[in-house]
Amino acid sequence: YQILEIYDALQQLLRISANQSDWPAEPKEFVAQRFGLVTKKILQVLQRAGVVEINSLGQPVNYEYHEVIGENVRPDIPEGHIIEVSQEGFLYEGEVLRMAKVITSATQTH
């Protein structure tokens, strides 16, 4: 489970590096590429150990696998579908290791 904390930290750094609009293009690309490679390697290690990432984005919310942390009005997307994954969820041997934290679509403000 602790390796997921490393994965989360790298994902966060990857998002930060990709959103620094004032960075020159080359260093930004290099940093994003390197963090992307490390994150991919960690996922490979997890998969070899039997850990599987929950496929969430674009799917209808499933409360066995998803913790809804927010919703956004999106009339173009069916209500209750996942439009953003805040934190990836994982399964281990078919059991939930960690629920995915997600944001879902809503057709109107509740």
Secondary structure, 3 states (H helix, E strand, C coil): CHHHHHHHHHHHHHHHHHCCCCCCHHHHHHHHHHHHHHHHHHHHHHHHCCEEECCCCCCECCCCCEEEEEEEECCCCCCCEEEEEEECCEEECCEEEECEEEEEEECCCC
